[in-house]
Amino acid sequence: MKILTFSCYYTPEIAASMYLTEDMLKGMAEAGHSIEMYVPVPCRGVSDEVRNEYKKKKTEILYDGKLTIHRFALYKEGRNSLMRAFRYGLLNLIFIIKGLSKKADVIFTQSTPPTQGMMSGFLKACKKIPFVYNLQDIFPDSLVNTGMTSEGSIIWKIGRAVENYTYRHADNIIVISEDFKKNIMAKGVPENKITVVPNWADTQGVHPIGRKENKLIKKYGLDPSLFYITYCGNIGYTQNMELLLEAAKILKDEIPQLRFALIGDGAAMDEIGKRIADEHIENVIHIPFQPYDDIAHVFSLGDVGLIISKPNVGSNSVPSKTWSIMAAEKPLLASFDKESELCKIIEENDCGLVADAGDLDGFIEAVKKMYNDREKAFLQGKNGKTFLMSEFDRDTCVKKYVEVLEKVGLKK
């Protein structure tokens, strides 16, 4: 079976969920299928040297010839929202041009950006090729939840039109949780078009590394005796970094041994960095994205792994970094919607503490509890790893992706 896929990002770019795409493609190849992927030259979290190296490659052949990656040049992604949106639009235009010249049995598309679903629906109509849509984020709901737009606005109407077109034309929609399934069923998607496959952890790449052996300690001159709460990943506007900074200011004198470490980058980082400097919030440190080869060091750095969002953002999602934190045997601290699937997992399996999204006092109280009872926090980290290994096995989840693609692609 021939699979055609498109992606805005791919290795060696830095993203918390990059391993998911890698594992999916590897699983497809191991099942004997041929995959062609189109992706721009890397820019996220890579040096100009690496970027220039990939400009020369253009084509990569992996997995004994089963995966062919076609790279093409495109201007670097920046932090300006309009330029990012234009880049996504240009990407989809290029994907359509490339896709129209290709033969395949099935198209596989992920939801970043959401316009990729609409692009795949158009290719399906033109080429009579079925497509499978992997829904990792629900748009435009996420924009409404973060206050970036409102129901009934022009942006919302465009988003709903894109969403409806995608769901209508997709032959199968793979969602990452039961909450996602309920959400799109309420929008009219029939249940027989939906498959639930949770995201899994990279338990081979992410494993516990002791503080003394962690290369980030020496690389960034960190004091190994301090208590670190680490946030790893995108630093954007849906993450409630404002709450984190307020908590850090309050706790700075009360717990001088505490540090919040932000590992990553994103559209909000310039503003966050300015606040840290202007308001002298010395107990918050920033570390840039690290190479994926060092991911175990990244998620093992902290005593606690943090997941944080603004209210009403997390009701339908379990961030993929959750599994990486568990794989590193770190307890979870979630400032997240209390009714979310994530908070249910944490509370039911005793693998961390939760505070309702936006609840500053609750967040500070949870931080104090984890700082003051480190033995319990250590055991919660162990509980998370036990839960992860029993519920989110990579091979089982990847096999489900392959089975859906085979069901859709081979029925023609």
C-alpha positions in Angstrom: 0.0 0.0 0.0 1.2 3.5 -0.9 0.7 6.2 1.8 1.1 9.9 1.0 1.6 12.2 4.0 2.5 15.9 4.6 4.0 17.6 7.7 4.9 21.1 8.7 7.7 19.8 11.0 9.9 16.7 11.2 13.1 15.5 12.7 15.5 17.1 13.5 13.1 19.9 14.5 12.3 20.2 18.2 8.8 19.5 19.3 7.4 17.5 22.3 5.4 15.2 20.1 7.9 14.7 17.2 8.5 11.1 18.3 4.8 10.3 17.6 5.2 11.1 13.9 8.5 9.2 13.8 6.9 6.2 15.4 3.9 6.2 13.1 6.0 6.4 10.0 8.3 3.6 11.2 5.3 1.4 12.1 3.9 1.9 8.6 7.2 1.0 7.0 7.6 -2.1 9.3 4.1 -3.2 8.2 5.5 -3.3 4.6 3.9 -0.1 3.3 5.6 2.6 1.2 5.4 6.2 2.4 6.1 9.5 0.7 6.2 12.5 2.9 6.6 16.2 2.0 8.0 18.6 4.6 9.8 21.9 4.5 13.5 22.3 5.4 13.7 22.2 9.2 13.7 25.5 11.1 12.1 25.0 14.6 14.9 24.6 17.2 17.7 24.0 14.8 20.8 26.0 13.9 21.4 27.7 10.5 24.1 25.1 10.0 21.7 22.2 10.3 19.1 24.1 8.2 21.6 24.6 5.4 22.6 21.0 5.5 19.0 19.9 4.9 18.6 22.4 2.1 21.2 20.3 0.2 19.6 17.0 1.0 16.2 17.5 -0.5 15.4 13.7 -0.5 16.0 11.2 2.3 15.4 7.4 2.0 14.8 5.6 5.3 13.7 2.2 6.6 15.1 0.1 3.7 13.6 2.4 1.1 10.0 2.3 2.6 10.0 6.0 3.6 10.9 8.7 1.2 11.1 12.3 2.6 11.0 15.2 0.2 12.3 18.5 1.6 11.6 21.9 0.1 12.9 25.4 0.9 10.6 27.8 2.8 11.2 30.9 4.9 11.8 30.3 8.6 9.0 30.2 11.1 8.9 33.3 13.3 6.9 34.5 16.2 4.6 36.9 14.3 1.2 35.3 14.2 0.3 36.7 10.8 3.5 35.6 9.2 3.0 32.1 10.8 -0.5 31.9 9.3 0.8 33.0 5.9 3.5 30.4 6.1 0.9 27.7 6.9 -1.2 28.8 3.9 1.8 28.7 1.6 2.7 25.3 2.9 -0.7 23.9 2.1 -0.5 25.4 -1.4 2.8 23.6 -2.0 1.4 20.4 -0.5 -1.6 20.6 -3.0 0.8 21.1 -5.9 3.0 18.2 -4.8 0.0 16.0 -4.0 -1.7 16.4 -7.4 1.2 14.8 -9.1 1.3 11.7 -6.9 -0.4 8.3 -6.8 -1.3 6.8 -3.5 -3.8 4.4 -1.9 -4.4 6.7 1.1 -3.5 10.1 2.4 -2.5 10.5 6.1 -2.8 14.0 7.6 -2.3 15.5 11.0 -4.1 18.5 12.4 -1.2 20.9 12.7 -2.2 23.3 11.1 -5.9 22.5 10.9 -6.0 23.7 7.3 -4.1 20.5 6.4 -7.4 18.6 6.8 -9.1 20.9 4.3 -6.1 20.5 1.9 -6.4 16.7 2.1 -10.1 16.9 1.5 -9.4 18.8 -1.7 -6.8 16.3 -2.8 -9.3 13.5 -2.1 -11.8 15.1 -4.4 -9.3 15.7 -7.2 -7.5 12.4 -7.0 -10.2 10.1 -5.6 -7.8 9.0 -2.8 -9.3 8.4 0.6 -7.7 10.1 3.6 -7.2 9.5 7.3 -7.1 12.5 9.6 -5.2 12.5 12.9 -6.8 15.0 15.3 -4.3 16.3 17.9 -6.0 19.6 18.6 -9.6 20.8 18.1 -9.9 24.0 16.1 -11.4 26.6 16.5 -12.4 25.5 20.0 -8.9 26.0 21.2 -8.9 29.6 20.0 -12.2 30.4 21.7 -11.0 28.7 25.0 -7.9 30.9 25.1 -9.8 34.1 24.3 -8.0 34.6 21.0 -11.4 34.8 19.3 -15.1 34.3 20.2 -18.0 32.2 19.0 -19.6 33.9 16.0 -16.5 35.9 15.0 -15.2 35.8 11.5 -12.2 33.7 12.6 -14.6 31.3 14.4 -16.8 31.0 11.3 -13.8 30.3 9.1 -12.5 27.7 11.6 -15.8 25.9 11.8 -16.1 25.8 8.0 -12.6 24.3 7.8 -13.4 21.8 10.6 -16.7 20.8 9.0 -15.2 20.3 5.6 -12.4 18.2 7.0 -14.7 16.0 9.1 -17.1 15.5 6.2 -14.4 14.4 3.7 -12.2 12.3 6.0 -12.7 8.6 5.7 -11.6 8.0 9.3 -10.7 10.4 12.1 -8.1 9.2 14.7 -8.6 11.1 17.9 -6.4 11.0 21.0 -9.0 10.7 23.7 -12.6 9.9 24.5 -13.2 13.6 25.2 -12.1 14.4 21.6 -14.5 11.7 20.4 -17.4 13.2 22.3 -16.6 16.7 21.0 -16.7 15.8 17.3 -19.6 13.5 17.6 -21.6 16.4 19.1 -20.7 18.2 15.9 -22.3 15.5 13.7 -19.4 13.2 13.0 -20.7 9.6 13.0 -19.2 7.2 15.6 -18.2 4.7 12.9 -15.8 7.3 11.4 -13.9 7.8 14.6 -11.1 5.7 16.1 -9.6 6.5 19.5 -5.8 6.0 19.8 -4.1 7.7 22.7 -0.7 9.3 22.3 2.1 7.2 23.8 5.4 7.8 25.4 8.9 7.5 23.9 10.0 5.2 26.7 13.2 4.3 24.9 14.2 7.9 24.3 12.9 9.2 27.7 14.2 7.5 30.8 15.3 8.6 34.3 18.7 10.3 34.5 20.2 11.3 37.9 20.9 14.9 38.8 24.6 14.3 38.9 24.6 12.8 35.4 22.3 15.3 33.8 24.3 17.3 31.2 22.0 20.4 31.5 23.2 21.0 35.0 26.8 21.7 33.8 25.8 23.1 30.4 23.7 25.9 32.0 25.5 26.3 35.3 22.6 25.1 37.4 22.9 24.5 41.1 22.1 20.7 41.6 21.0 21.2 45.2 18.0 23.3 44.2 14.4 22.1 43.8 13.4 22.5 40.1 9.9 22.5 38.7 10.3 22.2 34.9 8.0 23.1 32.1 9.1 21.6 28.8 7.7 22.5 25.4 5.9 25.3 23.5 5.8 28.6 25.4 2.7 30.2 23.7 -0.4 32.1 24.7 -2.5 29.0 25.6 0.0 28.2 28.4 -0.7 30.2 31.4 2.8 31.6 32.0 1.4 34.7 33.6 0.1 32.5 36.5 3.5 30.8 36.8 5.3 34.2 37.0 2.9 35.4 39.7 3.4 32.2 41.7 7.2 32.6 41.3 7.1 36.2 42.6 5.1 35.1 45.7 7.3 32.1 46.4 10.7 33.8 45.7 11.3 34.7 49.4 9.2 32.0 51.0 11.1 29.1 49.2 14.5 30.5 48.1 15.6 27.0 47.1 12.8 26.7 44.4 13.4 27.3 40.7 10.9 27.2 37.8 12.8 26.1 34.6 11.1 26.9 31.3 12.7 24.6 28.6 11.6 25.6 25.1 10.4 28.5 23.1 7.4 30.0 21.5 5.3 33.0 20.5 5.0 34.3 24.1 8.7 33.9 25.1 9.8 37.4 24.3 7.1 38.8 26.5 7.7 36.3 29.3 11.5 37.0 29.1 10.9 40.7 29.4 8.7 40.3 32.4 11.3 38.1 34.1 13.9 40.7 33.6 11.8 43.8 34.3 10.2 42.4 37.5 13.4 40.6 38.7 11.9 37.2 38.9 15.2 35.5 39.4 13.7 32.1 40.4 12.4 31.6 36.8 15.1 30.5 34.4 14.8 29.9 30.6 16.6 27.1 28.7 16.3 27.0 24.9 15.0 23.9 23.1 17.5 21.0 23.3 18.4 18.4 20.6 16.0 15.5 20.7 18.9 13.2 21.5 19.0 15.0 24.9 15.3 14.6 25.6 15.9 12.2 28.6 18.0 14.9 30.2 15.3 17.5 29.5 12.5 15.6 31.2 14.7 14.3 34.0 16.1 17.7 35.0 13.2 18.7 37.3 12.1 17.3 40.6 8.5 17.9 39.2 7.2 18.1 35.7 4.7 20.9 35.1 1.7 21.0 32.7 0.0 24.4 32.7 -2.7 26.1 30.6 -5.3 28.8 30.7 -8.9 27.9 31.8 -11.1 26.0 29.4 -8.1 25.0 27.2 -7.4 21.5 28.5 -10.9 20.1 28.8 -10.5 18.0 25.6 -6.8 17.1 25.7 -4.0 15.3 27.4 -0.7 17.0 26.4 1.8 14.5 25.0 4.5 15.8 27.3 2.4 14.1 30.1 3.8 10.7 29.0 7.4 12.0 28.7 7.2 13.3 32.3 5.9 9.9 33.4 8.6 8.1 31.4 11.2 10.1 33.3 9.6 9.0 36.6 8.7 12.6 37.6 5.5 13.5 39.5 3.1 15.7 37.6 2.0 19.2 38.7 -1.0 20.2 36.5 -2.5 23.7 36.5 -5.3 22.4 34.2 -9.1 22.2 33.9 -10.2 20.1 36.9 -12.7 18.1 34.8 -10.1 17.2 32.1 -9.0 13.7 31.3 -5.5 14.7 32.4 -6.5 15.6 35.9 -8.6 12.4 36.2 -5.5 10.4 35.3 -3.3 12.2 37.8 -5.8 11.8 40.7 -6.9 8.3 40.0 -3.4 7.0 39.7 -1.8 9.2 42.4 1.0 10.4 40.1 1.0 14.0 41.0 -1.1 17.0 42.1 -3.6 19.1 40.3 -4.9 22.7 40.7 -7.7 24.1 38.6 -6.6 26.1 35.6 -6.2 29.8 36.6 -6.3 29.1 40.4 -3.2 30.9 41.7 -3.7 30.0 45.3 -4.4 26.3 44.5 -1.2 26.2 42.3 0.9 27.7 45.0 -0.5 25.3 47.6 0.4 22.3 45.3 3.9 23.6 44.8 4.4 23.8 48.5 3.1 20.3 49.1 5.5 18.8 46.6 8.4 20.8 47.9 7.7 19.9 51.5 6.9 16.2 50.9 9.6 15.0 48.5 9.3 11.4 49.4 5.6 11.4 48.4 6.5 13.3 45.2 9.1 10.6 44.4 6.6 7.8 44.9 4.1 9.7 42.7 6.7 9.7 39.9 7.1 6.0 40.2 3.3 5.6 40.1 3.2 7.6 36.9 5.7 5.3 35.2 3.8 2.2 36.3 0.6 3.6 34.9 2.3 4.6 31.6 3.8 1.2 31.0 0.5 -0.6 31.6 -1.7 1.7 29.5 0.2 3.4 26.7 2.3 0.9 24.9 3.9 2.2 21.7 3.6 -0.9 19.6 -0.1 -1.4 20.4 -1.0 2.2 19.6 1.1 2.4 16.4 -0.5 -0.9 15.3 -3.9 0.7 15.6 -2.8 3.6 13.3 -1.6 1.1 10.7 -4.8 -0.9 10.9 -6.9 2.2 10.3 -4.8 3.1 7.2 -5.0 -0.4 5.9 -8.8 -0.5 6.4 -9.2 2.8 4.5 -6.5 2.4 1.9 -7.1 -1.2 0.9 -10.9 -1.0 0.6 -10.8 0.7 -2.8 
